[in-house]
Amino acid sequence: MDKLAAMHAFRRVIELGSFRAAARDLGRSNAAVSKQVSDLEVELGATLIARTTRRLALTEIGQAYYERCARILDDLTETETAVASLQAAPRGLLRVNAPMSFGLLHLARVMPAYIQRCPEVRVDLVMNDRAVDLLEEGFDIAVRVRTSLPDSSLIARRLAPVRRVLCAAPDYLERHGCPERPEDLVRHRCLIYSLSTSPTEWTFALPGKSDPLTVRVRPYYTANSSIALREALLAGSGIALVPTFVVGPDVREGRLRAVLPTFEIAPQTMYALYPSARHLSPKVRSFVDFLVERYGDEPYWDSSVRLA
């Protein structure tokens, strides 16, 4: 007896509600399917299906066997699909969601290289800063920056560290003075990223102390874009807490100066998020691997940036 074939026949009989329907679905005779299930019952030494003239009903043992049988067959199908996927070339439509600032400054500049590497993948890149439901809105993957990941059914792959820097233009610091302690920030013009979890609360690690210090600053200018804050910083409008992927070159070249560099700011992490699945499709796998390769533990935007 081919046990896998018999298990599959048994499953289809239960799911379709009759031997005749299962036989039609499997392309076999009614007698052949009935014999497969009978042979299975003989080998197991148990009745799986209580047969009557009107309907089929699972016995208690049959119900337990059906549930395990379905899991085994599903696992086998997934394994076969995974092996085939590993050998397949990435293809099809890949829908990507990313934050606006990072998407414009960094993701957009590397996307042509990915398209050239995987010519059979068609990319739909959507950039915004609102919360997106990947499954409901049909995205394959989202790039997100987080201090910590919330509980979620999504799978998260770490792409790169995200450092943040408190900075201002030299002109602003000459006119308003440079803060010496985090508490001094309450007297300064602070530029606020409004989509942060706690926009007006800036938290610092204190040298030699275990408990961090959180300072509630007063917003002088609020924007929902880090790129907009960068423009205000360069114009000397105030002090802002922004990612180095936005202002790294400005700090490196002296257009902006790090403020309170001896006080550590909690780092964030960039993740690729995608719906839970045991096996990634080739297009998603190829894109995530590409981003890890491009960014990594020492992303280029932090190159030669000294914050202290």
Number of C-alpha atoms within 10 A of each C-alpha: 9 9 13 12 13 21 20 18 25 27 20 20 22 19 12 13 14 16 22 17 16 24 20 12 13 14 10 13 14 16 11 14 25 20 14 20 24 18 16 21 17 12 11 11 9 13 17 23 20 12 12 8 5 6 9 15 14 16 15 13 12 20 15 12 18 19 11 12 18 16 12 14 15 12 13 12 11 15 14 11 13 17 11 12 17 14 9 12 16 22 17 13 14 18 18 22 22 23 19 18 20 21 19 13 13 14 19 14 10 14 17 12 12 15 14 10 14 16 13 14 21 15 17 13 17 14 19 14 14 10 8 14 11 18 12 7 9 12 20 19 24 22 24 20 20 16 12 10 11 8 6 10 11 16 14 19 15 18 24 21 19 21 17 21 24 21 24 28 24 18 18 20 19 10 9 12 11 18 16 12 12 20 13 12 19 14 11 18 18 22 28 27 23 16 14 11 10 12 17 19 15 18 17 18 17 16 11 6 8 8 10 15 16 14 16 16 21 17 18 13 17 16 14 15 18 24 19 14 25 24 12 19 24 18 14 18 20 24 30 26 22 21 21 19 19 20 25 23 17 17 22 18 11 11 16 25 23 22 23 20 15 15 18 18 19 15 14 16 16 20 22 25 22 22 18 12 11 11 14 15 18 20 22 20 14 18 22 21 13 17 20 17 13 16 16 14 13 12 16 13 18 20 11 12 16 12 21 10
